[in-house]
Amino acid sequence: MQKLPALLDAAGTLLAGLVPGAIGATVTLAFERGLTWGQRFLQLAVGTVVSFYAARMVGAIWHGLDPFVMDGVKFTIGMIAFKATPRFIASAVDVVAGVPGIIRDRYLPKGE
């Protein structure tokens, strides 16, 4: 039965790391107009996850930062990822849509 307290502790630690980015993304979502619920959820997820891992990276590079500074860094990086998500998705769709033409031009014989 010692596994349950360890799992609960790990879940609490994960939530503590995700909450600042999630709050920042949620606050920004309140001001975004014209988004569907799916787009809102995707941006929230991207902002939260990116802020979590970016904070880990910043913490590994600059040891001993004050927790308030780390929360600010997480929030800022999460917001940048949050705002970049729609443009990233649009760019990815453009690239994926062009792949069949690239394959056709490169590997199939030219029709005359």
N, CA, C and O atoms as CSV, one atom per row, in Angstrom:
chain,resi,resn,atom,element,x,y,z
A,1,MET,N,N,0.803,-1.207,0.000
A,1,MET,CA,C,0.000,0.000,0.000
A,1,MET,C,C,0.843,1.267,0.000
A,1,MET,O,O,0.293,2.368,-0.009
A,2,GLN,N,N,2.147,1.137,0.010
A,2,GLN,CA,C,2.993,2.315,0.004
A,2,GLN,C,C,3.024,2.980,-1.363
A,2,GLN,O,O,3.483,4.117,-1.477
A,3,LYS,N,N,2.558,2.318,-2.383
A,3,LYS,CA,C,2.584,2.885,-3.733
A,3,LYS,C,C,1.568,4.007,-3.905
A,3,LYS,O,O,1.827,4.964,-4.634
A,4,LEU,N,N,0.421,3.904,-3.249
A,4,LEU,CA,C,-0.609,4.929,-3.403
A,4,LEU,C,C,-0.144,6.294,-2.908
A,4,LEU,O,O,-0.334,7.272,-3.632
A,5,PRO,N,N,0.450,6.428,-1.727
A,5,PRO,CA,C,0.950,7.749,-1.326
A,5,PRO,C,C,2.026,8.292,-2.264
A,5,PRO,O,O,2.086,9.497,-2.508
A,6,ALA,N,N,2.873,7.410,-2.788
A,6,ALA,CA,C,3.907,7.850,-3.726
A,6,ALA,C,C,3.281,8.343,-5.027
A,6,ALA,O,O,3.724,9.346,-5.588
A,7,LEU,N,N,2.254,7.644,-5.510
A,7,LEU,CA,C,1.557,8.074,-6.730
A,7,LEU,C,C,0.839,9.400,-6.515
A,7,LEU,O,O,0.867,10.271,-7.385
A,8,LEU,N,N,0.200,9.555,-5.372
A,8,LEU,CA,C,-0.487,10.824,-5.066
A,8,LEU,C,C,0.507,11.968,-4.961
A,8,LEU,O,O,0.231,13.077,-5.419
A,9,ASP,N,N,1.660,11.706,-4.362
A,9,ASP,CA,C,2.695,12.735,-4.254
A,9,ASP,C,C,3.214,13.126,-5.636
A,9,ASP,O,O,3.407,14.310,-5.915
A,10,ALA,N,N,3.440,12.141,-6.495
A,10,ALA,CA,C,3.899,12.424,-7.857
A,10,ALA,C,C,2.853,13.206,-8.642
A,10,ALA,O,O,3.196,14.120,-9.392
A,11,ALA,N,N,1.580,12.853,-8.477
A,11,ALA,CA,C,0.508,13.578,-9.173
A,11,ALA,C,C,0.426,15.018,-8.682
A,11,ALA,O,O,0.221,15.935,-9.478
A,12,GLY,N,N,0.585,15.220,-7.381
A,12,GLY,CA,C,0.582,16.582,-6.833
A,12,GLY,C,C,1.736,17.416,-7.357
A,12,GLY,O,O,1.569,18.598,-7.658
A,13,THR,N,N,2.904,16.804,-7.465
A,13,THR,CA,C,4.073,17.505,-8.009
A,13,THR,C,C,3.856,17.879,-9.470
A,13,THR,O,O,4.196,18.985,-9.888
A,14,LEU,N,N,3.289,16.958,-10.246
A,14,LEU,CA,C,3.000,17.251,-11.652
A,14,LEU,C,C,2.002,18.399,-11.778
A,14,LEU,O,O,2.199,19.309,-12.583
A,15,LEU,N,N,0.951,18.358,-11.001
A,15,LEU,CA,C,-0.045,19.437,-11.044
A,15,LEU,C,C,0.556,20.776,-10.630
A,15,LEU,O,O,0.245,21.809,-11.224
A,16,ALA,N,N,1.412,20.761,-9.619
A,16,ALA,CA,C,2.058,22.014,-9.183
A,16,ALA,C,C,2.920,22.594,-10.295
A,16,ALA,O,O,3.038,23.814,-10.409
A,17,GLY,N,N,3.521,21.743,-11.112
A,17,GLY,CA,C,4.323,22.229,-12.229
A,17,GLY,C,C,3.488,22.731,-13.389
A,17,GLY,O,O,3.918,23.622,-14.122
A,18,LEU,N,N,2.293,22.169,-13.565
A,18,LEU,CA,C,1.450,22.548,-14.703
A,18,LEU,C,C,0.547,23.748,-14.420
A,18,LEU,O,O,0.161,24.458,-15.349
A,19,VAL,N,N,0.209,23.982,-13.164
A,19,VAL,CA,C,-0.801,24.992,-12.836
A,19,VAL,C,C,-0.432,26.411,-13.277
A,19,VAL,O,O,-1.294,27.079,-13.847
A,20,PRO,N,N,0.800,26.927,-13.054
A,20,PRO,CA,C,1.077,28.304,-13.497
A,20,PRO,C,C,0.877,28.517,-14.998
A,20,PRO,O,O,0.286,29.517,-15.407
A,21,GLY,N,N,1.361,27.591,-15.814
A,21,GLY,CA,C,1.163,27.715,-17.263
A,21,GLY,C,C,-0.291,27.608,-17.647
A,21,GLY,O,O,-0.758,28.325,-18.533
A,22,ALA,N,N,-1.015,26.714,-16.987
A,22,ALA,CA,C,-2.437,26.538,-17.283
A,22,ALA,C,C,-3.230,27.787,-16.915
A,22,ALA,O,O,-4.130,28.188,-17.652
A,23,ILE,N,N,-2.906,28.397,-15.796
A,23,ILE,CA,C,-3.596,29.631,-15.392
A,23,ILE,C,C,-3.327,30.736,-16.398
A,23,ILE,O,O,-4.243,31.461,-16.789
A,24,GLY,N,N,-2.074,30.869,-16.821
A,24,GLY,CA,C,-1.736,31.903,-17.803
A,24,GLY,C,C,-2.456,31.700,-19.119
A,24,GLY,O,O,-2.976,32.652,-19.701
A,25,ALA,N,N,-2.490,30.459,-19.592
A,25,ALA,CA,C,-3.180,30.170,-20.850
A,25,ALA,C,C,-4.680,30.392,-20.711
A,25,ALA,O,O,-5.323,30.871,-21.644
A,26,THR,N,N,-5.240,30.050,-19.561
A,26,THR,CA,C,-6.672,30.234,-19.339
A,26,THR,C,C,-7.039,31.706,-19.309
A,26,THR,O,O,-8.068,32.101,-19.856
A,27,VAL,N,N,-6.207,32.521,-18.676
A,27,VAL,CA,C,-6.464,33.965,-18.633
A,27,VAL,C,C,-6.456,34.536,-20.042
A,27,VAL,O,O,-7.309,35.353,-20.388
A,28,THR,N,N,-5.508,34.114,-20.847
A,28,THR,CA,C,-5.449,34.615,-22.220
A,28,THR,C,C,-6.632,34.138,-23.040
A,28,THR,O,O,-7.136,34.871,-23.891
A,29,LEU,N,N,-7.079,32.913,-22.792
A,29,LEU,CA,C,-8.243,32.404,-23.523
A,29,LEU,C,C,-9.468,33.268,-23.294
A,29,LEU,O,O,-10.324,33.379,-24.170
A,30,ALA,N,N,-9.556,33.874,-22.132
A,30,ALA,CA,C,-10.707,34.724,-21.829
A,30,ALA,C,C,-10.765,35.937,-22.759
A,30,ALA,O,O,-11.840,36.488,-22.993
A,31,PHE,N,N,-9.624,36.350,-23.285
A,31,PHE,CA,C,-9.582,37.537,-24.137
A,31,PHE,C,C,-9.549,37.231,-25.620
A,31,PHE,O,O,-9.644,38.148,-26.436
A,32,GLU,N,N,-9.416,35.967,-25.992
A,32,GLU,CA,C,-9.395,35.581,-27.397
A,32,GLU,C,C,-10.819,35.509,-27.935
A,32,GLU,O,O,-11.705,34.952,-27.288
A,33,ARG,N,N,-11.030,36.060,-29.089
A,33,ARG,CA,C,-12.352,36.046,-29.717
A,33,ARG,C,C,-12.328,35.140,-30.946
A,33,ARG,O,O,-11.302,35.010,-31.614
A,34,GLY,N,N,-13.471,34.515,-31.236
A,34,GLY,CA,C,-13.635,33.754,-32.468
A,34,GLY,C,C,-12.990,32.384,-32.481
A,34,GLY,O,O,-12.795,31.820,-33.558
A,35,LEU,N,N,-12.652,31.829,-31.338
A,35,LEU,CA,C,-12.066,30.491,-31.300
A,35,LEU,C,C,-13.138,29.462,-30.964
A,35,LEU,O,O,-14.047,29.726,-30.176
A,36,THR,N,N,-13.018,28.298,-31.568
A,36,THR,CA,C,-13.912,27.204,-31.197
A,36,THR,C,C,-13.400,26.601,-29.886
A,36,THR,O,O,-12.281,26.884,-29.458
A,37,TRP,N,N,-14.234,25.767,-29.255
A,37,TRP,CA,C,-13.805,25.127,-28.017
A,37,TRP,C,C,-12.628,24.200,-28.263
A,37,TRP,O,O,-11.754,24.075,-27.404
A,38,GLY,N,N,-12.587,23.552,-29.413
A,38,GLY,CA,C,-11.456,22.685,-29.751
A,38,GLY,C,C,-10.157,23.469,-29.875
A,38,GLY,O,O,-9.117,23.040,-29.377
A,39,GLN,N,N,-10.221,24.633,-30.546
A,39,GLN,CA,C,-9.044,25.482,-30.671
A,39,GLN,C,C,-8.596,25.990,-29.305
A,39,GLN,O,O,-7.400,26.051,-29.021
A,40,ARG,N,N,-9.554,26.351,-28.468
A,40,ARG,CA,C,-9.221,26.826,-27.117
A,40,ARG,C,C,-8.523,25.728,-26.319
A,40,ARG,O,O,-7.518,25.982,-25.655
A,41,PHE,N,N,-9.058,24.503,-26.386
A,41,PHE,CA,C,-8.449,23.399,-25.648
A,41,PHE,C,C,-7.045,23.114,-26.159
A,41,PHE,O,O,-6.129,22.903,-25.364
A,42,LEU,N,N,-6.864,23.106,-27.479
A,42,LEU,CA,C,-5.552,22.841,-28.052
A,42,LEU,C,C,-4.546,23.893,-27.606
A,42,LEU,O,O,-3.429,23.554,-27.215
A,43,GLN,N,N,-4.928,25.165,-27.661
A,43,GLN,CA,C,-4.013,26.215,-27.240
A,43,GLN,C,C,-3.700,26.106,-25.751
A,43,GLN,O,O,-2.558,26.318,-25.343
A,44,LEU,N,N,-4.692,25.782,-24.946
A,44,LEU,CA,C,-4.469,25.604,-23.513
A,44,LEU,C,C,-3.491,24.460,-23.273
A,44,LEU,O,O,-2.566,24.592,-22.472
A,45,ALA,N,N,-3.687,23.347,-23.957
A,45,ALA,CA,C,-2.808,22.195,-23.779
A,45,ALA,C,C,-1.379,22.509,-24.216
A,45,ALA,O,O,-0.426,22.166,-23.517
A,46,VAL,N,N,-1.231,23.150,-25.352
A,46,VAL,CA,C,0.102,23.485,-25.852
A,46,VAL,C,C,0.799,24.455,-24.905
A,46,VAL,O,O,1.957,24.242,-24.544
A,47,GLY,N,N,0.110,25.512,-24.503
A,47,GLY,CA,C,0.711,26.480,-23.592
A,47,GLY,C,C,1.131,25.859,-22.275
A,47,GLY,O,O,2.193,26.183,-21.743
A,48,THR,N,N,0.301,24.966,-21.743
A,48,THR,CA,C,0.594,24.331,-20.460
A,48,THR,C,C,1.777,23.383,-20.563
A,48,THR,O,O,2.686,23.438,-19.735
A,49,VAL,N,N,1.779,22.515,-21.567
A,49,VAL,CA,C,2.847,21.525,-21.703
A,49,VAL,C,C,4.179,22.196,-22.036
A,49,VAL,O,O,5.208,21.842,-21.461
A,50,VAL,N,N,4.169,23.152,-22.952
A,50,VAL,CA,C,5.409,23.838,-23.308
A,50,VAL,C,C,5.967,24.580,-22.104
A,50,VAL,O,O,7.175,24.550,-21.870
A,51,SER,N,N,5.114,25.244,-21.338
A,51,SER,CA,C,5.617,25.978,-20.174
A,51,SER,C,C,6.233,25.033,-19.157
A,51,SER,O,O,7.233,25.376,-18.526
A,52,PHE,N,N,5.651,23.841,-18.983
A,52,PHE,CA,C,6.192,22.858,-18.036
A,52,PHE,C,C,7.604,22.440,-18.440
A,52,PHE,O,O,8.524,22.481,-17.623
A,53,TYR,N,N,7.775,22.042,-19.694
A,53,TYR,CA,C,9.089,21.559,-20.124
A,53,TYR,C,C,10.094,22.695,-20.287
A,53,TYR,O,O,11.283,22.503,-20.032
A,54,ALA,N,N,9.644,23.856,-20.700
A,54,ALA,CA,C,10.554,24.991,-20.816
A,54,ALA,C,C,11.074,25.401,-19.443
A,54,ALA,O,O,12.242,25.762,-19.304
A,55,ALA,N,N,10.217,25.348,-18.433
A,55,ALA,CA,C,10.662,25.685,-17.080
A,55,ALA,C,C,11.701,24.682,-16.590
A,55,ALA,O,O,12.656,25.059,-15.912
A,56,ARG,N,N,11.521,23.415,-16.927
A,56,ARG,CA,C,12.522,22.412,-16.563
A,56,ARG,C,C,13.871,22.728,-17.221
A,56,ARG,O,O,14.922,22.609,-16.591
A,57,MET,N,N,13.824,23.130,-18.485
A,57,MET,CA,C,15.045,23.453,-19.202
A,57,MET,C,C,15.724,24.677,-18.585
A,57,MET,O,O,16.933,24.668,-18.349
A,58,VAL,N,N,14.952,25.719,-18.327
A,58,VAL,CA,C,15.508,26.939,-17.739
A,58,VAL,C,C,16.067,26.644,-16.357
A,58,VAL,O,O,17.132,27.147,-15.998
A,59,GLY,N,N,15.358,25.833,-15.577
A,59,GLY,CA,C,15.843,25.466,-14.253
A,59,GLY,C,C,17.134,24.664,-14.306
A,59,GLY,O,O,17.972,24.783,-13.412
A,60,ALA,N,N,17.303,23.854,-15.338
A,60,ALA,CA,C,18.536,23.073,-15.475
A,60,ALA,C,C,19.710,23.961,-15.888
A,60,ALA,O,O,20.854,23.699,-15.516
A,61,ILE,N,N,19.422,25.005,-16.653
A,61,ILE,CA,C,20.491,25.900,-17.110
A,61,ILE,C,C,20.885,26.883,-16.018
A,61,ILE,O,O,22.069,27.059,-15.728
A,62,TRP,N,N,19.885,27.524,-15.411
A,62,TRP,CA,C,20.141,28.518,-14.360
A,62,TRP,C,C,19.624,27.979,-13.031
A,62,TRP,O,O,18.444,28.112,-12.708
A,63,HIS,N,N,20.520,27.373,-12.275
A,63,HIS,CA,C,20.158,26.773,-10.990
A,63,HIS,C,C,19.850,27.862,-9.967
A,63,HIS,O,O,20.434,28.945,-9.997
A,64,GLY,N,N,18.936,27.560,-9.076
A,64,GLY,CA,C,18.682,28.427,-7.931
A,64,GLY,C,C,17.848,29.658,-8.213
A,64,GLY,O,O,17.874,30.605,-7.428
A,65,LEU,N,N,17.105,29.674,-9.318
A,65,LEU,CA,C,16.223,30.817,-9.567
A,65,LEU,C,C,15.097,30.821,-8.545
A,65,LEU,O,O,14.617,29.768,-8.125
A,66,ASP,N,N,14.690,31.998,-8.160
A,66,ASP,CA,C,13.577,32.140,-7.235
A,66,ASP,C,C,12.321,31.525,-7.848
A,66,ASP,O,O,12.113,31.663,-9.053
A,67,PRO,N,N,11.477,30.854,-7.066
A,67,PRO,CA,C,10.247,30.265,-7.624
A,67,PRO,C,C,9.345,31.287,-8.320
A,67,PRO,O,O,8.676,30.953,-9.298
A,68,PHE,N,N,9.321,32.517,-7.829
A,68,PHE,CA,C,8.523,33.553,-8.473
A,68,PHE,C,C,9.050,33.838,-9.877
A,68,PHE,O,O,8.264,34.017,-10.809
A,69,VAL,N,N,10.360,33.882,-10.034
A,69,VAL,CA,C,10.968,34.110,-11.348
A,69,VAL,C,C,10.673,32.928,-12.262
A,69,VAL,O,O,10.346,33.117,-13.433
A,70,MET,N,N,10.786,31.708,-11.736
A,70,MET,CA,C,10.490,30.527,-12.545
A,70,MET,C,C,9.039,30.522,-13.013
A,70,MET,O,O,8.760,30.160,-14.155
A,71,ASP,N,N,8.108,30.922,-12.137
A,71,ASP,CA,C,6.706,30.992,-12.551
A,71,ASP,C,C,6.515,32.035,-13.648
A,71,ASP,O,O,5.724,31.829,-14.568
A,72,GLY,N,N,7.234,33.149,-13.555
A,72,GLY,CA,C,7.171,34.169,-14.605
A,72,GLY,C,C,7.711,33.651,-15.924
A,72,GLY,O,O,7.146,33.919,-16.985
A,73,VAL,N,N,8.808,32.908,-15.855
A,73,VAL,CA,C,9.392,32.328,-17.070
A,73,VAL,C,C,8.421,31.320,-17.672
A,73,VAL,O,O,8.184,31.331,-18.880
A,74,LYS,N,N,7.860,30.453,-16.839
A,74,LYS,CA,C,6.890,29.460,-17.330
A,74,LYS,C,C,5.711,30.149,-17.999
A,74,LYS,O,O,5.282,29.758,-19.084
A,75,PHE,N,N,5.197,31.167,-17.349
A,75,PHE,CA,C,4.044,31.885,-17.881
A,75,PHE,C,C,4.380,32.496,-19.240
A,75,PHE,O,O,3.612,32.360,-20.192
A,76,THR,N,N,5.522,33.165,-19.326
A,76,THR,CA,C,5.908,33.840,-20.571
A,76,THR,C,C,6.118,32.845,-21.712
A,76,THR,O,O,5.620,33.059,-22.817
A,77,ILE,N,N,6.840,31.774,-21.459
A,77,ILE,CA,C,7.088,30.790,-22.504
A,77,ILE,C,C,5.787,30.095,-22.917
A,77,ILE,O,O,5.563,29.832,-24.098
A,78,GLY,N,N,4.943,29.804,-21.939
A,78,GLY,CA,C,3.648,29.209,-22.258
A,78,GLY,C,C,2.791,30.127,-23.109
A,78,GLY,O,O,2.091,29.664,-24.010
A,79,MET,N,N,2.837,31.431,-22.833
A,79,MET,CA,C,2.059,32.395,-23.616
A,79,MET,C,C,2.577,32.483,-25.045
A,79,MET,O,O,1.792,32.588,-25.988
A,80,ILE,N,N,3.887,32.441,-25.206
A,80,ILE,CA,C,4.454,32.474,-26.560
A,80,ILE,C,C,4.000,31.245,-27.343
A,80,ILE,O,O,3.594,31.355,-28.500
A,81,ALA,N,N,4.071,30.079,-26.713
A,81,ALA,CA,C,3.618,28.847,-27.379
A,81,ALA,C,C,2.123,28.912,-27.668
A,81,ALA,O,O,1.668,28.491,-28.731
A,82,PHE,N,N,1.371,29.439,-26.719
A,82,PHE,CA,C,-0.078,29.571,-26.865
A,82,PHE,C,C,-0.421,30.434,-28.073
A,82,PHE,O,O,-1.287,30.071,-28.868
A,83,LYS,N,N,0.245,31.565,-28.216
A,83,LYS,CA,C,-0.049,32.473,-29.319
A,83,LYS,C,C,0.468,31.933,-30.655
A,83,LYS,O,O,-0.078,32.266,-31.707
A,84,ALA,N,N,1.509,31.109,-30.625
A,84,ALA,CA,C,2.083,30.591,-31.865
A,84,ALA,C,C,1.334,29.377,-32.399
A,84,ALA,O,O,1.512,29.018,-33.563
A,85,THR,N,N,0.507,28.738,-31.588
A,85,THR,CA,C,-0.153,27.496,-31.998
A,85,THR,C,C,-0.964,27.636,-33.282
A,85,THR,O,O,-0.795,26.803,-34.172
A,86,PRO,N,N,-1.839,28.642,-33.438
A,86,PRO,CA,C,-2.622,28.717,-34.685
A,86,PRO,C,C,-1.748,28.883,-35.929
A,86,PRO,O,O,-2.019,28.267,-36.960
A,87,ARG,N,N,-0.711,29.703,-35.843
A,87,ARG,CA,C,0.168,29.883,-37.002
A,87,ARG,C,C,0.942,28.609,-37.302
A,87,ARG,O,O,1.154,28.268,-38.466
A,88,PHE,N,N,1.365,27.902,-36.256
A,88,PHE,CA,C,2.078,26.639,-36.451
A,88,PHE,C,C,1.176,25.620,-37.140
A,88,PHE,O,O,1.605,24.938,-38.072
A,89,ILE,N,N,-0.069,25.515,-36.685
A,89,ILE,CA,C,-1.007,24.561,-37.283
A,89,ILE,C,C,-1.262,24.915,-38.745
A,89,ILE,O,O,-1.279,24.032,-39.602
A,90,ALA,N,N,-1.460,26.200,-39.035
A,90,ALA,CA,C,-1.703,26.616,-40.422
A,90,ALA,C,C,-0.495,26.290,-41.296
A,90,ALA,O,O,-0.659,25.818,-42.421
A,91,SER,N,N,0.705,26.533,-40.800
A,91,SER,CA,C,1.912,26.224,-41.569
A,91,SER,C,C,2.058,24.725,-41.781
A,91,SER,O,O,2.420,24.284,-42.872
A,92,ALA,N,N,1.778,23.942,-40.749
A,92,ALA,CA,C,1.881,22.486,-40.870
A,92,ALA,C,C,0.883,21.950,-41.885
A,92,ALA,O,O,1.206,21.048,-42.657
A,93,VAL,N,N,-0.325,22.500,-41.888
A,93,VAL,CA,C,-1.336,22.071,-42.862
A,93,VAL,C,C,-0.881,22.397,-44.274
A,93,VAL,O,O,-1.059,21.583,-45.180
A,94,ASP,N,N,-0.295,23.579,-44.482
A,94,ASP,CA,C,0.202,23.947,-45.808
A,94,ASP,C,C,1.292,22.985,-46.282
A,94,ASP,O,O,1.307,22.571,-47.441
A,95,VAL,N,N,2.198,22.639,-45.373
A,95,VAL,CA,C,3.282,21.726,-45.740
A,95,VAL,C,C,2.728,20.345,-46.063
A,95,VAL,O,O,3.098,19.753,-47.077
A,96,VAL,N,N,1.853,19.830,-45.221
A,96,VAL,CA,C,1.289,18.498,-45.438
A,96,VAL,C,C,0.473,18.463,-46.724
A,96,VAL,O,O,0.504,17.470,-47.451
A,97,ALA,N,N,-0.249,19.530,-47.009
A,97,ALA,CA,C,-1.049,19.572,-48.231
A,97,ALA,C,C,-0.164,19.556,-49.479
A,97,ALA,O,O,-0.595,19.079,-50.529
A,98,GLY,N,N,1.059,20.065,-49.383
A,98,GLY,CA,C,1.957,20.094,-50.528
A,98,GLY,C,C,2.743,18.818,-50.740
A,98,GLY,O,O,3.369,18.650,-51.787
A,99,VAL,N,N,2.728,17.908,-49.764
A,99,VAL,CA,C,3.524,16.680,-49.862
A,99,VAL,C,C,3.138,15.819,-51.060
A,99,VAL,O,O,4.042,15.355,-51.756
A,100,PRO,N,N,1.859,15.572,-51.352
A,100,PRO,CA,C,1.547,14.747,-52.532
A,100,PRO,C,C,2.118,15.319,-53.834
A,100,PRO,O,O,2.593,14.567,-54.685
A,101,GLY,N,N,2.072,16.623,-53.989
A,101,GLY,CA,C,2.634,17.233,-55.190
A,101,GLY,C,C,4.141,17.068,-55.273
A,101,GLY,O,O,4.688,16.839,-56.352
A,102,ILE,N,N,4.812,17.186,-54.135
A,102,ILE,CA,C,6.260,17.003,-54.097
A,102,ILE,C,C,6.615,15.567,-54.455
A,102,ILE,O,O,7.545,15.328,-55.225
A,103,ILE,N,N,5.882,14.616,-53.900
A,103,ILE,CA,C,6.131,13.201,-54.205
A,103,ILE,C,C,5.871,12.927,-55.683
A,103,ILE,O,O,6.661,12.251,-56.342
A,104,ARG,N,N,4.758,13.457,-56.203
A,104,ARG,CA,C,4.426,13.257,-57.619
A,104,ARG,C,C,5.527,13.831,-58.504
A,104,ARG,O,O,5.968,13.163,-59.439
A,105,ASP,N,N,5.977,15.046,-58.232
A,105,ASP,CA,C,6.990,15.681,-59.071
A,105,ASP,C,C,8.341,14.979,-58.989
A,105,ASP,O,O,9.083,14.939,-59.971
A,106,ARG,N,N,8.656,14.437,-57.846
A,106,ARG,CA,C,9.967,13.845,-57.662
A,106,ARG,C,C,10.047,12.397,-58.126
A,106,ARG,O,O,11.051,11.990,-58.710
A,107,TYR,N,N,9.003,11.617,-57.872
A,107,TYR,CA,C,9.115,10.172,-58.078
A,107,TYR,C,C,8.295,9.602,-59.238
A,107,TYR,O,O,8.583,8.499,-59.704
A,108,LEU,N,N,7.316,10.306,-59.696
A,108,LEU,CA,C,6.504,9.778,-60.797
A,108,LEU,C,C,6.959,10.373,-62.113
A,108,LEU,O,O,7.406,11.518,-62.163
A,109,PRO,N,N,6.844,9.587,-63.192
A,109,PRO,CA,C,7.277,10.120,-64.489
A,109,PRO,C,C,6.389,11.284,-64.925
A,109,PRO,O,O,5.195,11.323,-64.630
A,110,LYS,N,N,6.989,12.205,-65.615
A,110,LYS,CA,C,6.267,13.390,-66.083
A,110,LYS,C,C,5.314,12.985,-67.212
A,110,LYS,O,O,5.712,12.315,-68.165
A,111,GLY,N,N,4.061,13.401,-67.090
A,111,GLY,CA,C,3.093,13.126,-68.153
A,111,GLY,C,C,3.182,14.189,-69.231
A,111,GLY,O,O,3.299,15.380,-68.940
A,112,GLU,N,N,3.126,13.756,-70.454
A,112,GLU,CA,C,3.219,14.743,-71.537
A,112,GLU,C,C,1.968,14.801,-72.331
A,112,GLU,O,O,1.875,15.578,-73.281
